[in-house]
Amino acid sequence: MSLYHQITSELPEEHAVFYSTRLPFLPVVTLDASGRPWGSILAGIDGKPGFVRNSRSQYSTLSINAKLWAGEPLLENVKRYRQDGSMLVAGIGVEYSTRRRSKFAGKVTKLEKSGDEIHLEFLVDEALGNCPKYITIRDLIPYPNISPTITSQNLDLKLDERLPDEAISLILESDTVFLGTTYAASADETSRFPSHLGMNQRGGRKGFIRVLPSDGRTVVLPDFSGNIEATPLASLTFISFSNGSILYLTGVATNLIGAAAHHIMPLHTQNTLTTIHVTGFTLVADALPIRQRPGSTPISSPYSPPVRLLAEEPGGATRIDDSTVLLTKIEMHSLTIATFSWTPSEKLNILSGQAAILDFTPLLGARGYQHMAPLQPTSVNDDRFRTWTVSSTNADGTFSLTMREKPGGAVTGALFNIARKLQEVRPELLEDARPMGLSVGLVGVTGDFVLPPSPKTELLWLAGGIGVTPFIAMLRSLNPAFEYDIWLILSVREPEVFIPLLSEALRARRSRGGKIVIDVFSDTDVPELVEESVVLRKHKGRVSREVLAASTGEDAGTSEKAVSLQEREAYVCGPPGFEAVLDLVVDLGLDRAKNVETGADYLSNPEWLNQSQTHWTDAWRSLPRACEQDPALSPAANSSELVVSIVKASTFAYPLMIVLILGHRILFIRPIRMSHPLLIPELLANIFTYSSKASNAVNAQEFPLKADWSSFLYHASLVRSLVYESQQEVLCALRFISDTRPVLDLFPGLHTLKIAPSKENWSLSLCSIFTHPGLKHLNIQCPSYKYEILPFTLPLSRLQGLTRFEIEGEQMQKIENSITALIHLPNLEILVIPPYLAGPQVLEAVSVLPSLQQLLSRGVGRRFSCDCEGNPVVPNFVEGCFPALNTITITGCADGLSAIVCHPHFPASIDKIDILPIACTTGCLTHFNKSLADTCTGITEYELYSELDEGGPSIMELRPLFSCRLRILAIQASKPLRFSQVEFRELASSLPDLEELFLNESPFKILVDESGAPGGITLDMLLSISYCCPKLKRFGVLLNTTQPSTEDVLHVVPFSDSLRDFDIGKSPLSLENLEGVAIFLAHVIPSHCEIVFHEDGADSQMWKTLASVLNALRKMKDLGRWLGEQSKPHGLTS
């Protein structure tokens, strides 16, 4: 029997009839010019079946007449067919009303296109019918009135780019995806296994496909594909059947098995995952001419397993391997509700409201493989994992789970059968069940349905039945430092069970202040509850709006003042359908978007996982409570930098050192001595002892518990940006770790690193410690570094993904040799270096970088040595150098700069240039600017920074630039600029497209001329700019305020409303000139424009005085014009 007996080389007749009569749309996959697979959606104009046809004479040919829309990948991919007449294709047909599907593969044999309509013929050489196992039933109807619009698109994502939020939302809301794969055969395999494509459907519960929050572009699919194993490329196509949006993705695919898969998705039990690192995408709105029938509800496949979160997602679990829990106690509350207490094999840190995940395989045995089970479909993917909210953690290290027996449940059925049998024959074992030795696996602790870390005390809890369990745990752990105002609304069938549990938790609570109001809704009698500061109110029947409305008065608040619903943070936990109670409270005024946290039983209501992935700061809720209650360790909400000293004497210091980065761009690690004997160098040493079994540990017995270590690794995986300062402990750490030990690999998601050594003699020779394969941005600050920096050897192989590299510092020697090594970084896009390095040698070295877009200079430093009298040093540029460059900073003598720009291979694509001349002879700057204008005809931004004693450029030196369409002109010089009014008008009229103009608003020296004038631009000269440059948005100038305006300000042309910033820098201003300057500016500067001045200027106080009255003057001017008055204000006193 052939191995491929189910795959036929012909299209069976029943398959042909299926395609031509049952399908309103057909997903297919084709390749683009780079060989990447892209999924496409083919559909007829009217959204009905029949757009696919089949002729009995050509039974293996499918003929398709489809309408395409903008953004559809097939529009571009069909060009391959036109080039060589050959094009692979594969597709899958799914009838969603019956869960029937069939797929095919072959090639395109005919292609005709007219406008947005296309005619295709597919020759099918592989056909296969598939099972209905994971298909969602849908009631689809035609929807021909579509208006397709590309909302976002990027066909070639850069390394640090992410998918847009609307694309990620569509992925997380989908229960269906179409997976396209490709197999590219090698030359020696083509005859036996020719190249082909594959297209299939993957389905599950809504949200079963996840996106890594760390990079916002890696899609995680609980799946495995053989094609991907051979050719690691794939496409994903997502459809919104409610609004017609289609998301097309393509990327690099990887199959993960076993531990590698569990590292990404800890609770996934099939041991296989596929990740697709997206390299291109298109999102088209309102494209699909088919929709879900209004009022109908999709029906998920009963075989679909629960949704599993990723390890790095908020609420995601950290898998704990080889850990167990022992059943120690059983407390029966009723026939179907009981509390089971467990002792873990190792210490756990569980926050109130979190859940424990247990593996009952040791009790029930592992399930054998079964493809389908029509009588009990959920059993096929039963991994024996169960999750319950922890109802209490006890002083002896045990934790308790209060649960309800689920009818037909494999796990709860077994546990309750054991409990009832013990109650009958061995009741003493209920009190101490340890002699039974019933031990099961502990998979992990999960959940972020916990009390907020900040002291929020006005709470609203909505609980349905067993959903009260997390609130029982929260009551026990209320912070005694605060007085709480809690309103609990409980709907329950067994109040005789849950009221005593609440009473026990209330007696054990640590916070006795404030007030707790409990409204219980039940059809049966509710027991009494007598506790200090607790009010119990009993209601018959279901929760109603009327009763809730009556309960929102003073009785629902503290005794002093009622607390409104808007002031409360709400928590909701209950069975499916209980959210209707939340809707009632929202109707009474609760803000659902801002104030609601939702939790539910992991298995009975997995839909809670479908909420959008939240901001990283939500992960604070998984921190140990000891950390939450320390105000010194709380993140500053409005801070972009956080300085932290690790002083905790507990093992929680390890995760804290990492987690404090969450929600912030930068964390400064300043480790100081802790009272705990394990110091930072020992921690680093022990990290590698633990992971690689090396023998260089110090105080290894002080290594944290395994649970703490797991928490450390989890939070380390969330780190994105890190600043490293050299302190003594770090220096010690380097002595314990070999230079081949990459410490930063502890942070798998790290993309930004800043190294700021604070000591002159601090060596970076162990640079491999500071490398990371995922690093995108690297910044090195060496203020007084006198030695060669970063001798790149081994680290280059670990920096291939680097896109931005910045070096800041002075007095660095021999660094040119290290800069030249950067040519081995193919993805480098931005290079920032000190000014003295932006010379010919470095330019020549980096000119071959294929991706370099910006070569910038920042900071100050020693001059780049150059002899203007001799022959200038010219880089040896080669043809095709700087293929991607658009922005450059160059420094040197002006003659040498001219030679660089005049080089025949200097890139003409430059549109922004920064000039740092070191020395200038007469006319050399004019020559440089003329050379620049002739070479880079598209230059739009020109910045000149000169510390030369000659001062700023003259109008003659700037005149060659007037032929360019400059948008930005910025000049910074040592002395004020001196233009005549005629020269200044020439400058303004020659550059009408200027959007930013800065004319030495803060020179290094402000010198007066023979007449006592300080230089700069007079008030009347400003009118040339206001008249000639209507697009100006930012304007900086050194004003000569000693010369009053001679113009009638009521009849001048003011600056246009586009002007936002007017920077007068260090402009001088005297008291006698203040009034005239203020009146002039009030008439020429828009009222919304901000006046900016330098705080360290000699006359900054005078400018503050002017700014304080300028707004009033402008309002008076506007009011006067509105009233038709023509008289200007008479001085400041008016």
BAGUPA-496591 format. One line per 4 residues: number of its first residue (from 1); their letters; for each residue x, y, z of C-alpha. Coordinates in steps of 0.5 Angstrom, whole numbers, plus 500, padded with zeros to 3 digits. Example, Ala and Ser with C-alpha at 12.3 -4.5 7.8 and 13.67 -1.06 7.14 Angstrom:
REM residues 2
1	as	525:491:516  527:498:514 $
This chain:
REM residues 1134
1	msly	500:500:500  503:507:498  504:512:504  500:517:500 $
5	hqit	494:513:499  490:518:501  493:524:497  490:523:489 $
9	selp	494:526:483  487:527:480  481:532:482  476:527:484 $
13	eeha	469:529:481  466:530:488  471:535:490  470:538:484 $
17	vfys	463:539:485  464:541:492  469:547:490  464:549:484 $
21	trlp	457:549:488  459:550:496  464:555:497  463:563:497 $
25	flpv	470:564:498  477:560:496  483:561:500  489:560:496 $
29	vtld	497:561:497  502:563:492  509:566:492  512:573:491 $
33	asgr	518:575:488  522:573:494  519:566:495  515:568:501 $
37	pwgs	508:565:501  502:569:501  495:567:503  490:570:498 $
41	ilag	482:570:499  478:569:492  471:570:492  466:572:486 $
45	idgk	463:579:485  456:577:489  459:573:495  456:567:492 $
49	pgfv	458:560:490  459:559:483  465:563:482  469:556:481 $
53	rnsr	467:552:475  469:545:473  469:542:466  468:534:466 $
57	sqys	472:534:460  478:537:464  476:534:471  483:536:474 $
61	tlsi	482:543:472  479:549:476  476:555:473  476:561:477 $
65	nakl	473:568:476  474:572:482  474:580:484  481:582:487 $
69	wage	481:589:492  487:593:493  492:590:498  490:583:496 $
73	plle	497:579:495  495:576:489  495:582:485  503:582:485 $
77	nvkr	504:575:485  501:574:479  507:578:476  511:571:476 $
81	yrqd	506:568:472  507:573:466  515:572:467  516:565:466 $
85	gsml	509:562:465  509:558:471  506:559:478  505:554:484 $
89	vagi	498:555:487  495:551:493  488:552:496  483:549:501 $
93	gvey	475:549:501  471:550:507  464:549:508  463:552:514 $
97	strr	455:550:515  457:543:515  465:543:517  467:539:511 $
101	rskf	473:541:508  478:539:502  484:542:499  488:541:493 $
105	agkv	495:543:490  498:545:483  500:550:478  496:556:475 $
109	tkle	496:554:467  492:560:465  491:568:467  487:573:465 $
113	ksgd	486:580:468  482:586:467  481:591:472  480:588:479 $
117	eihl	477:582:476  481:576:474  480:569:471  485:563:473 $
121	eflv	485:556:471  489:551:476  491:545:474  490:540:480 $
125	deal	496:535:481  494:533:489  488:533:492  486:531:499 $
129	gncp	479:531:504  480:533:511  477:531:517  472:537:520 $
133	kyit	475:536:527  477:544:529  472:548:524  467:553:527 $
137	irdl	460:552:525  458:559:521  452:561:518  455:565:512 $
141	ipyp	451:570:507  453:574:501  455:581:503  457:584:496 $
145	nisp	456:592:498  464:592:500  469:598:500  476:595:501 $
149	tits	481:600:504  488:598:506  488:601:513  496:599:514 $
153	qnld	501:595:510  508:594:511  511:588:506  518:589:509 $
157	lkld	518:590:516  525:592:519  528:588:525  525:593:530 $
161	erlp	518:594:527  511:591:530  505:589:527  499:595:529 $
165	deai	495:594:534  489:593:530  492:587:526  494:584:533 $
169	slil	487:585:535  484:581:529  489:575:531  487:575:538 $
173	esdt	480:575:536  480:570:531  478:562:531  480:561:524 $
177	vflg	487:562:520  489:559:513  496:557:514  500:557:507 $
181	ttya	507:553:507  512:552:501  517:546:500  523:549:495 $
185	asad	526:542:493  533:542:492  536:540:485  537:533:487 $
189	etsr	530:532:490  526:535:484  525:529:480  522:525:486 $
193	fpsh	519:531:491  518:537:486  517:544:489  510:545:492 $
197	lgmn	505:549:496  500:547:502  494:551:504  490:549:510 $
201	qrgg	485:551:516  487:552:523  482:553:528  480:553:535 $
205	rkgf	477:557:541  477:565:540  484:567:542  488:560:541 $
209	irvl	493:564:536  497:569:540  502:574:539  509:575:543 $
213	psdg	508:582:546  515:583:547  516:584:539  509:585:537 $
217	rtvv	510:581:531  512:573:532  505:569:532  505:563:536 $
221	lpdf	500:558:533  499:551:537  501:547:531  506:543:527 $
225	sgni	507:543:519  512:538:516  513:543:510  515:548:515 $
229	eatp	521:543:518  523:543:511  522:550:508  522:555:514 $
233	lasl	517:560:511  509:561:512  503:565:511  497:566:515 $
237	tfis	491:569:513  486:572:518  479:574:516  473:578:521 $
241	fsng	467:575:519  463:580:522  466:586:519  470:583:513 $
245	sily	477:585:515  482:581:512  490:581:515  495:578:510 $
249	ltgv	501:576:514  508:572:511  514:571:515  519:566:517 $
253	atnl	516:560:521  520:555:526  517:549:529  518:548:536 $
257	igaa	518:541:540  518:539:547  522:544:552  522:549:547 $
261	ahhi	515:550:546  513:550:553  518:556:554  514:560:549 $
265	mplh	507:557:552  508:553:558  501:550:559  501:547:551 $
269	tqnt	500:540:552  501:537:545  509:539:545  509:542:539 $
273	ltti	508:550:537  510:554:530  512:561:531  512:565:525 $
277	hvtg	516:571:525  512:576:521  516:580:515  511:583:511 $
281	ftlv	503:584:512  497:588:509  491:589:513  485:591:509 $
285	adal	478:593:512  471:591:509  474:587:504  470:580:504 $
289	pirq	464:580:500  461:574:505  459:576:513  456:572:519 $
293	rpgs	449:572:519  446:578:524  444:575:530  447:568:529 $
297	tpis	453:565:533  459:561:531  459:554:534  466:552:536 $
301	spys	468:545:535  468:541:541  475:538:540  478:545:541 $
305	ppvr	482:545:547  482:551:552  486:557:550  493:557:553 $
309	llae	497:564:554  504:565:553  509:565:558  511:573:557 $
313	epgg	503:575:557  500:578:563  497:572:567  501:567:563 $
317	atri	504:562:567  511:560:569  511:552:568  514:549:574 $
321	ddst	518:542:572  518:536:577  514:539:582  509:536:586 $
325	vllt	503:537:591  501:532:596  493:532:598  493:533:606 $
329	kiem	486:535:608  479:535:605  473:539:608  466:537:605 $
333	hslt	462:543:605  456:539:601  455:533:597  458:537:591 $
337	iatf	462:543:594  469:541:598  476:544:600  482:540:598 $
341	swtp	488:542:601  495:541:598  502:541:601  507:543:595 $
345	sekl	514:539:594  517:546:594  516:553:597  511:557:593 $
349	nils	509:564:592  502:565:591  498:572:591  491:572:593 $
353	gqaa	486:571:587  491:567:583  490:560:581  494:553:581 $
357	ildf	495:549:575  495:541:577  497:535:573  492:529:575 $
361	tpll	496:524:570  499:521:576  492:520:579  488:518:572 $
365	garg	493:516:568  495:519:561  490:518:555  492:514:549 $
369	yqhm	492:518:542  485:518:539  483:522:533  476:523:534 $
373	aplq	471:521:540  464:523:537  461:521:544  465:525:548 $
377	ptsv	469:530:544  473:534:550  476:528:552  481:528:546 $
381	nddr	485:534:548  484:532:556  491:534:558  489:532:565 $
385	frtw	491:539:567  486:543:571  486:550:574  483:553:580 $
389	tvss	483:559:584  487:558:591  482:560:596  487:560:602 $
393	tnad	494:560:603  496:557:610  502:558:615  504:551:614 $
397	gtfs	506:552:607  499:549:604  494:552:600  487:550:599 $
401	ltmr	482:549:593  475:550:594  471:547:588  465:544:585 $
405	ekpg	464:537:582  463:538:575  458:533:572  462:528:568 $
409	gavt	468:531:570  474:526:570  478:530:575  473:533:580 $
413	galf	469:526:579  475:522:582  476:527:587  469:527:590 $
417	niar	469:520:589  475:519:594  472:524:599  465:521:599 $
421	klqe	468:514:600  473:517:606  467:520:609  464:513:609 $
425	vrpe	469:509:611  475:513:614  473:520:616  479:521:620 $
429	lled	483:521:613  479:527:611  483:531:617  489:528:615 $
433	arpm	490:525:608  497:525:608  497:517:609  494:516:603 $
437	glsv	500:519:599  495:522:594  500:526:590  499:530:583 $
441	glvg	504:534:579  504:542:580  505:545:573  505:552:575 $
445	vtgd	501:558:578  498:563:574  493:569:574  493:577:575 $
449	fvlp	486:577:578  489:580:584  488:586:588  492:592:585 $
453	pspk	499:594:588  497:601:589  493:603:595  486:603:592 $
457	tell	481:601:597  474:603:594  472:596:591  466:593:588 $
461	wlag	466:585:587  461:581:583  461:574:584  457:568:582 $
465	gigv	457:561:586  464:558:586  467:565:583  467:568:590 $
469	tpfi	473:564:591  478:569:589  475:574:594  475:569:600 $
473	amlr	483:569:599  483:577:598  479:578:604  485:574:608 $
477	slnp	490:579:605  487:586:606  493:590:607  492:592:615 $
481	afey	495:599:613  489:601:609  482:602:611  477:599:605 $
485	diwl	471:600:603  468:594:599  462:592:596  461:585:595 $
489	ilsv	455:583:590  454:575:591  449:571:587  449:564:589 $
493	repe	445:557:590  448:555:596  449:560:601  449:556:607 $
497	vfip	456:554:604  459:560:602  457:565:607  461:561:613 $
501	llse	467:561:608  466:568:608  465:569:615  472:565:616 $
505	alra	475:569:611  473:575:615  475:573:621  482:572:619 $
509	rrsr	483:578:615  488:583:617  485:590:616  479:591:621 $
513	ggki	478:598:619  473:601:614  467:597:612  464:591:608 $
517	vidv	457:591:605  455:584:602  449:583:598  447:576:597 $
521	fsdt	442:574:592  439:567:593  433:563:592  434:559:599 $
525	dvpe	435:562:606  441:566:607  445:564:614  447:570:618 $
529	lvee	453:573:618  456:577:624  462:581:624  465:587:626 $
533	svvl	464:593:620  461:588:616  454:589:613  450:583:610 $
537	rkhk	444:584:606  439:579:604  435:579:597  431:573:594 $
541	grvs	431:571:587  436:574:582  440:580:581  436:586:579 $
545	revl	437:593:577  432:595:582  435:592:588  442:595:586 $
549	aast	440:602:584  437:602:591  444:599:594  448:605:591 $
553	geda	446:610:596  449:611:603  449:604:606  453:602:600 $
557	gtse	459:607:602  463:608:608  459:611:614  461:618:613 $
561	kavs	460:619:606  457:614:600  462:612:595  460:613:587 $
565	lqer	461:607:583  466:611:578  470:611:584  470:604:585 $
569	eayv	475:599:582  471:593:580  472:585:580  468:580:576 $
573	cgpp	468:573:577  463:568:575  460:562:571  459:564:563 $
577	gfea	453:569:563  454:572:569  457:578:566  450:580:565 $
581	vldl	450:582:572  456:587:570  452:590:565  447:592:570 $
585	vvdl	452:595:574  455:599:568  448:601:567  448:604:574 $
589	gldr	454:608:572  461:604:573  466:605:567  467:598:564 $
593	aknv	473:601:560  477:604:566  475:600:572  473:593:571 $
597	etga	478:587:572  475:580:570  476:573:572  473:566:571 $
601	dyls	474:559:572  480:557:567  476:551:564  469:552:565 $
605	npew	470:559:562  476:560:557  473:566:554  476:571:559 $
609	lnqs	483:570:555  480:573:549  481:580:552  487:584:549 $
613	qthw	494:583:551  495:589:556  501:594:558  507:591:561 $
617	tdaw	505:594:568  500:590:569  505:584:570  506:588:577 $
621	rslp	500:584:580  505:578:579  510:580:584  511:578:591 $
625	race	506:582:596  512:584:600  515:588:594  508:591:592 $
629	qdpa	507:594:599  514:597:599  513:604:596  520:605:595 $
633	lspa	520:600:590  513:602:586  514:605:579  513:612:578 $
637	anss	507:613:573  510:619:570  517:617:569  521:614:564 $
641	elvv	527:613:568  528:609:574  534:609:579  534:603:584 $
645	sivk	538:601:589  537:593:591  537:593:599  532:588:600 $
649	astf	535:582:605  530:577:601  531:573:595  525:577:592 $
653	aypl	531:582:590  533:578:584  526:579:581  526:586:583 $
657	mivl	532:588:580  529:586:573  522:587:574  522:594:576 $
661	ilgh	524:596:568  517:594:567  513:600:564  519:604:563 $
665	rilf	525:605:558  531:605:562  533:602:569  539:604:572 $
669	irpi	542:598:576  546:601:582  547:595:586  550:596:593 $
673	rmsh	551:591:599  545:588:601  544:585:608  543:578:605 $
677	plli	550:575:604  549:574:597  552:580:593  551:581:585 $
681	pell	557:578:583  555:572:587  549:572:584  551:572:577 $
685	anif	556:567:578  551:562:581  546:564:575  552:560:571 $
689	tyss	553:555:576  545:553:576  545:553:568  551:550:566 $
693	kasn	554:547:572  560:550:572  565:550:578  566:558:579 $
697	avna	560:559:584  561:563:591  556:562:596  552:557:592 $
701	qefp	548:555:598  545:562:598  542:561:591  534:562:591 $
705	lkad	529:557:591  527:554:585  520:558:585  524:564:586 $
709	wssf	529:563:580  523:561:576  520:568:578  526:571:576 $
713	lyha	527:568:569  520:570:568  521:577:569  528:577:566 $
717	slvr	524:575:560  520:582:560  526:586:560  527:590:554 $
721	slvy	531:596:556  537:596:560  542:601:563  549:598:566 $
725	esqq	553:603:570  560:600:573  560:600:580  565:596:584 $
729	evlc	560:590:585  560:589:577  567:590:577  568:584:582 $
733	alrf	562:580:578  567:580:571  572:577:575  568:571:576 $
737	isdt	565:570:569  569:568:563  569:573:558  565:568:554 $
741	rpvl	559:568:558  554:572:555  551:575:562  545:578:558 $
745	dlfp	542:572:555  538:572:561  534:577:558  531:574:552 $
749	glht	527:580:550  533:585:551  533:590:545  536:596:548 $
753	lkia	543:597:552  546:603:555  553:602:558  555:608:562 $
757	pske	562:607:565  563:612:571  571:610:572  576:612:567 $
761	nwsl	580:606:568  574:601:567  576:596:561  571:594:556 $
765	slcs	575:588:554  570:583:556  566:586:551  562:579:550 $
769	ifth	559:580:556  555:586:554  553:583:547  546:580:546 $
773	pglk	544:576:539  537:580:539  540:587:541  538:592:536 $
777	hlni	540:599:540  547:599:543  549:606:547  556:607:550 $
781	qcps	558:613:554  565:614:555  566:621:558  574:620:559 $
785	ykye	576:614:556  583:614:554  584:607:551  581:603:545 $
789	ilpf	574:601:546  570:595:544  576:591:541  571:587:536 $
793	tlpl	572:580:536  568:575:538  562:579:540  561:581:532 $
797	srlq	557:574:531  552:576:537  551:583:534  548:581:527 $
801	gltr	541:584:529  544:591:531  541:597:528  543:603:532 $
805	feie	550:604:535  552:610:539  558:612:542  559:618:546 $
809	geqm	565:620:549  572:625:549  579:623:549  578:616:546 $
813	qkie	584:613:543  585:608:537  578:608:537  578:608:529 $
817	nsit	581:601:529  574:599:532  570:603:528  572:600:522 $
821	alih	570:593:525  563:595:524  563:594:517  561:587:519 $
825	lpnl	554:589:522  550:588:516  543:591:519  546:597:522 $
829	eilv	542:603:520  544:609:525  551:610:527  552:616:532 $
833	ippy	559:618:533  563:623:537  565:629:532  572:628:532 $
837	lagp	571:621:529  566:624:523  573:624:518  575:621:512 $
841	qvle	578:614:515  571:613:519  567:615:513  571:610:508 $
845	avsv	570:604:513  563:605:514  561:607:507  560:599:505 $
849	lpsl	555:598:510  549:596:506  543:598:511  546:605:514 $
853	qqll	541:610:513  544:615:518  551:617:520  551:622:525 $
857	srgv	555:626:530  553:628:537  557:631:543  564:635:543 $
861	grrf	571:633:543  578:634:541  579:636:534  580:632:528 $
865	scdc	587:633:526  588:636:519  593:640:515  589:645:511 $
869	egnp	595:648:507  597:641:505  593:636:501  586:634:504 $
873	vvpn	585:627:506  580:624:501  576:617:503  577:612:498 $
877	fveg	570:611:496  568:605:491  562:605:486  555:604:490 $
881	cfpa	558:606:497  553:608:502  547:605:498  542:607:503 $
885	lnti	545:613:506  540:619:507  543:623:513  550:624:514 $
889	titg	555:628:519  562:630:516  568:634:520  574:636:518 $
893	cadg	577:642:514  573:646:509  577:644:503  577:637:505 $
897	lsai	570:637:506  569:639:499  574:634:496  569:629:500 $
901	vchp	563:631:497  566:632:490  568:625:490  565:621:484 $
905	hfpa	562:616:488  559:620:494  552:619:495  547:623:491 $
909	sidk	541:621:495  543:625:501  538:629:503  540:632:510 $
913	idil	547:634:512  551:636:518  557:640:517  563:641:523 $
917	piac	568:645:519  575:645:523  579:650:519  577:655:513 $
921	ttgc	581:659:509  578:664:505  572:662:500  573:654:502 $
925	lthf	566:654:505  563:657:499  566:652:495  564:647:499 $
929	nksl	557:649:499  557:650:491  560:643:491  554:640:496 $
933	adtc	549:643:492  551:641:485  552:633:488  546:633:492 $
937	tgit	541:636:488  535:633:493  538:636:499  533:639:504 $
941	eyel	536:639:511  543:643:512  546:644:519  552:648:520 $
945	ysel	556:647:527  562:652:527  567:653:533  571:657:529 $
949	degg	573:664:531  571:667:524  564:666:527  558:664:522 $
953	psim	558:664:515  556:670:511  551:671:505  556:670:500 $
957	elrp	558:663:503  550:661:504  548:663:497  550:657:493 $
961	lfsc	545:653:498  539:658:495  538:653:489  536:648:494 $
965	rlri	529:647:496  531:647:503  526:645:509  531:646:515 $
969	laiq	537:651:515  540:651:522  547:655:524  551:655:530 $
973	askp	557:659:531  562:662:535  559:669:534  553:673:532 $
977	lrfs	551:673:525  551:679:521  547:680:515  545:687:512 $
981	qvef	537:688:511  538:687:504  542:680:505  537:678:510 $
985	rela	531:679:505  535:675:499  536:669:504  529:669:506 $
989	sslp	526:670:499  531:665:496  528:659:501  521:660:501 $
993	dlee	520:652:503  523:653:510  520:650:515  525:650:521 $
997	lfln	530:656:521  535:657:526  540:663:525  545:662:531 $
1001	espf	540:664:537  545:662:542  552:664:540  558:661:544 $
1005	kilv	560:669:545  556:675:544  561:681:542  559:688:541 $
1009	desg	561:692:535  565:699:534  558:702:535  556:698:541 $
1013	apgg	551:693:538  551:686:540  550:683:533  544:679:530 $
1017	itld	538:680:527  534:687:528  526:687:529  525:690:522 $
1021	mlls	529:684:519  524:679:522  519:682:517  523:679:511 $
1025	isyc	522:672:514  514:673:516  513:675:508  517:670:504 $
1029	cpkl	517:664:509  509:662:510  511:655:511  515:656:517 $
1033	krfg	514:652:524  520:653:528  524:659:528  531:661:532 $
1037	vlln	534:667:532  539:672:536  535:678:536  538:685:536 $
1041	ttqp	533:689:540  537:695:541  534:698:534  527:699:535 $
1045	sted	522:697:529  521:703:524  515:699:521  508:701:523 $
1049	vlhv	506:694:526  499:695:524  500:694:517  506:689:517 $
1053	vpfs	505:682:515  505:677:521  508:670:521  503:665:519 $
1057	dslr	499:661:523  504:655:522  509:658:526  509:654:533 $
1061	dfdi	516:656:536  520:662:536  527:661:540  530:668:541 $
1065	gksp	536:664:545  541:668:549  538:675:545  540:681:550 $
1069	lsle	534:685:552  534:691:556  528:695:560  528:701:556 $
1073	nleg	527:696:550  522:691:553  516:695:551  517:696:544 $
1077	vaif	520:689:543  513:686:546  509:691:542  512:689:536 $
1081	lahv	512:681:537  505:682:539  503:684:532  508:679:528 $
1085	ipsh	508:673:532  501:668:532  498:668:539  499:660:539 $
1089	ceiv	506:661:538  511:659:544  517:664:546  523:660:548 $
1093	fhed	529:663:551  535:660:554  535:660:562  542:661:562 $
1097	gads	542:667:558  544:674:561  537:677:560  533:671:561 $
1101	qmwk	529:675:567  527:680:562  525:675:557  521:672:563 $
1105	tlas	518:679:564  516:680:557  513:673:556  508:674:562 $
1109	vlna	505:680:559  506:678:551  499:674:551  495:680:554 $
1113	lrkm	498:684:549  496:679:543  489:678:546  488:686:546 $
1117	kdlg	491:686:539  486:681:537  480:684:541  482:691:538 $
1121	rwlg	482:688:531  475:685:532  472:691:535  474:695:528 $
1125	eqsk	479:699:532  485:702:529  489:704:535  495:700:538 $
1129	phgl	496:699:545  499:705:549  505:702:552  505:696:557 $
1133	ts	501:700:562  495:700:558 $
